[in-house]
Amino acid sequence: MPVSTANTVEAYYETAGEGPPLLLIHALPFDHHLWMYQVARYASWFRIIAVDVRGWGRSGKPRSAFSLRDMCADLLGVLGDEGVEQALVMGCSIGSKMALTLAIDHPEIFKGVVLVGGHSGAQDQFDHRIKGYREAAAGGTLADYHLAHLKHGVSKSFGESPLGRHLLNGFVERGHLLDVESIAQVFRALTESDLTSHLADFATPILIVNGEHDNARAGGTRTASLIRGAEHRILEDTGHCCFLEDPAGFDALVLDFLERRGLMPRRPL
């Protein structure tokens, strides 16, 4: 599978399908497999590029300080390696903030944006996560802590269902690659990012989706209110990673948005 080193840090990614490029950026504490349903569905129309952000999955795990824009530069490197000049971008949680950052900084590249979660302001609530990961690693309980963190990304009912347990355990099994000091730097980069001042002038077509029980729903609502023409939708009975819980409902919202905004290609015969 391909790895980009265009921005020094190794960025692991996978591709599927043919058509206009669609970049997928996952949430924490997941990896690119979070988009498994969307890769399967959207590859009928798009060339999917699903990346592990630095610090997670199979991508590099630097321990020195970096910013969210440094993380975005990794993804620009991937697109450069793939010869992509224009793309759509979809992100969840930290991935949504990265997607919005990319679209703000490079409107010539990103022609449509889908955010899941959609928080755009400063976020200062992650010190307990850094502490929790460090203590779990020191105590030999990193897998247990990782699973508990993963459960915050879905609704309680889904996390306790047979399917939810199966999917979340898959992320835990791949979590043996995690480095807690690199994780700490990712959370610090997220804490320091505030895009609020850029929202009034944002003109790219954008859809923001929150699960009904999403702990980032207030942030998504605020972001949508600050962007002229932004569309905001709520997916009932789901949590933060609503597209994992209800992929059909989520895809219906996204495909309708893309169709109405002239961003949906013809399906290959």
C-alpha positions in Angstrom: 0.0 0.0 0.0 1.3 3.5 -0.8 3.1 5.8 1.7 3.8 9.4 1.0 7.0 11.0 2.4 6.4 14.4 0.6 6.2 16.2 4.0 9.0 14.1 5.7 6.5 12.3 8.0 5.3 9.0 6.5 1.6 9.3 5.5 -0.1 5.9 4.9 -3.1 5.9 2.6 -5.3 3.6 0.5 -7.1 4.3 -2.8 -10.2 2.8 -4.4 -12.4 3.5 -7.4 -12.1 5.9 -10.3 -13.4 9.4 -11.0 -13.0 12.8 -9.3 -10.8 12.5 -6.2 -12.4 12.4 -2.7 -10.1 12.7 0.3 -11.3 11.1 3.5 -9.8 12.2 6.9 -10.7 10.1 9.9 -11.5 11.0 13.5 -9.5 10.2 16.6 -8.9 7.6 18.0 -9.7 5.6 14.8 -7.8 5.1 11.5 -8.8 5.2 7.8 -10.9 2.1 8.2 -13.5 4.4 9.9 -14.7 5.2 6.3 -15.1 1.5 5.3 -18.8 1.9 4.3 -18.1 5.2 2.4 -15.2 3.7 0.5 -17.4 0.8 -0.6 -20.2 3.1 -1.7 -18.5 6.2 -3.1 -15.9 4.3 -5.1 -18.6 3.8 -7.7 -18.3 7.5 -8.5 -15.1 8.8 -7.0 -11.4 8.0 -6.7 -11.2 7.5 -3.0 -8.1 8.5 -1.1 -8.3 7.5 2.6 -5.4 8.6 4.8 -4.1 7.7 8.3 -3.3 11.0 9.9 0.1 11.3 11.6 0.1 9.7 15.0 -2.5 7.1 14.1 -2.8 3.9 12.0 0.2 3.1 9.9 1.4 6.7 9.4 4.4 8.2 11.1 4.4 9.0 14.7 6.6 12.0 15.4 7.1 13.1 19.0 8.3 16.6 18.4 5.7 19.5 18.4 3.7 20.1 15.2 0.6 22.0 14.2 -2.7 21.0 12.6 -1.4 22.7 9.4 1.6 20.4 9.5 -0.8 17.5 9.6 -2.7 19.0 6.7 0.6 19.3 4.7 1.0 15.5 5.0 -2.3 15.2 3.1 -1.3 17.7 0.5 1.8 15.6 0.0 -0.4 12.5 -0.6 -2.5 14.4 -3.2 0.7 15.6 -4.9 2.1 12.1 -5.0 -1.2 11.0 -6.6 -1.2 13.8 -9.1 -4.4 15.3 -7.7 -5.0 19.0 -8.7 -8.6 19.3 -7.4 -10.6 17.2 -5.0 -13.6 17.0 -2.6 -12.7 16.5 1.1 -14.7 14.8 3.9 -13.5 14.6 7.5 -14.8 13.7 10.9 -13.8 15.3 14.2 -10.1 16.3 14.0 -10.6 15.2 10.3 -13.3 17.7 9.9 -11.1 20.5 11.3 -8.3 19.4 8.9 -10.8 19.3 6.0 -11.9 22.8 6.8 -8.3 24.0 7.2 -7.4 22.6 3.8 -10.4 24.2 2.1 -9.7 27.6 3.8 -6.0 27.5 2.8 -6.4 26.0 -0.7 -9.8 26.9 -2.2 -8.2 26.3 -5.6 -7.9 22.6 -4.8 -10.9 21.7 -2.6 -14.2 22.3 -4.4 -16.6 20.8 -1.9 -16.4 20.0 1.8 -18.3 17.6 4.1 -17.7 17.9 7.8 -18.8 15.4 10.4 -18.7 17.0 13.8 -17.6 20.3 12.4 -15.9 22.1 15.4 -14.0 25.1 14.1 -13.0 27.0 17.2 -10.3 26.5 19.9 -10.6 23.2 21.8 -8.9 23.0 25.2 -10.4 19.9 26.7 -7.8 17.3 25.8 -5.3 17.3 28.7 -7.2 14.5 30.3 -6.8 12.4 27.1 -3.0 12.9 27.0 -2.8 12.0 30.7 -5.1 9.0 30.2 -3.1 7.6 27.3 0.2 8.1 29.1 -1.1 6.4 32.3 -2.6 3.5 30.4 0.6 2.9 28.4 2.7 3.0 31.7 0.2 0.6 33.3 -0.1 -1.9 30.4 -3.7 -1.1 29.8 -3.4 0.9 26.6 -5.8 -1.4 24.7 -8.5 -1.0 27.3 -8.1 2.8 27.3 -8.2 2.9 23.6 -11.4 1.0 23.5 -13.0 3.2 26.1 -12.0 6.3 24.0 -13.4 4.7 20.8 -16.8 4.2 22.5 -17.0 8.0 22.8 -17.1 8.2 19.0 -20.4 6.3 18.8 -23.7 6.3 20.6 -24.0 4.1 23.7 -26.4 1.7 22.1 -24.2 1.2 19.0 -21.1 0.7 21.1 -22.8 -2.1 23.1 -24.3 -3.8 20.0 -22.7 -6.9 18.5 -21.8 -5.0 15.3 -20.4 -2.0 17.3 -18.3 -4.2 19.5 -16.9 -6.0 16.5 -16.0 -2.8 14.7 -14.5 -1.1 17.7 -12.4 -4.1 18.6 -10.9 -4.0 15.1 -9.6 -0.6 15.8 -8.1 -1.8 19.1 -6.4 -4.7 17.4 -4.7 -2.3 15.0 -3.9 0.0 17.9 -0.7 -1.9 18.8 1.1 0.6 16.6 0.1 3.6 18.7 2.7 5.8 20.3 1.4 7.8 23.3 3.9 10.7 22.9 2.9 11.2 19.3 -0.8 11.1 20.3 -0.1 13.8 22.8 1.3 16.0 20.0 -1.8 15.4 17.9 -4.1 16.5 20.7 -1.9 19.6 21.3 -2.1 20.5 17.6 -5.9 20.2 17.7 -6.1 22.3 20.9 -4.2 25.2 19.3 -6.2 25.4 16.1 -8.9 28.1 15.8 -10.5 28.8 12.4 -13.2 31.2 13.5 -11.8 34.3 11.9 -11.8 32.6 8.4 -15.5 31.5 8.4 -17.2 34.7 7.3 -15.4 34.7 4.0 -15.6 31.0 3.4 -17.4 30.4 0.0 -16.8 26.7 -0.8 -19.9 24.5 -0.8 -20.1 22.9 2.6 -22.2 20.3 4.4 -22.0 19.8 8.1 -23.5 16.6 9.6 -23.9 15.8 13.3 -25.3 12.8 14.9 -28.3 13.4 17.2 -26.2 12.4 20.2 -22.9 13.8 18.9 -20.9 15.5 21.7 -19.6 17.9 19.0 -23.1 18.9 17.9 -22.9 22.4 19.4 -19.6 23.0 17.7 -21.0 21.9 14.3 -24.1 24.1 14.8 -21.8 27.1 15.6 -19.6 26.5 12.6 -22.7 26.2 10.3 -24.1 29.5 11.6 -20.8 31.4 10.8 -20.5 30.2 7.2 -22.8 31.8 4.7 -24.7 29.2 2.8 -23.5 26.2 4.9 -25.9 23.3 5.1 -26.4 21.6 8.5 -28.1 18.2 8.9 -28.7 16.0 12.0 -28.7 12.2 11.7 -31.1 10.8 14.2 -30.2 8.1 16.7 -26.5 8.3 16.1 -23.4 9.6 17.8 -20.2 11.4 16.7 -19.2 9.0 13.9 -22.7 8.9 12.6 -21.7 7.5 9.2 -20.4 4.3 10.9 -23.7 3.8 12.7 -26.1 4.7 9.9 -24.1 4.6 6.6 -27.2 4.6 4.4 -28.8 7.6 6.2 -25.5 9.5 6.1 -24.8 8.7 2.4 -28.2 9.9 1.4 -27.5 13.3 3.0 -24.1 13.5 1.4 -25.1 12.3 -2.1 -28.1 14.7 -2.1 -25.8 17.6 -1.2 -23.2 16.7 -3.9 -25.9 16.4 -6.5 -27.6 19.7 -5.7 -24.2 21.5 -5.7 -23.1 20.1 -9.0 -20.3 18.0 -7.5 -21.7 14.6 -8.3 -20.2 12.8 -11.3 -22.1 10.5 -13.5 -22.0 6.9 -12.3 -19.9 4.7 -14.7 -21.8 2.4 -16.9 
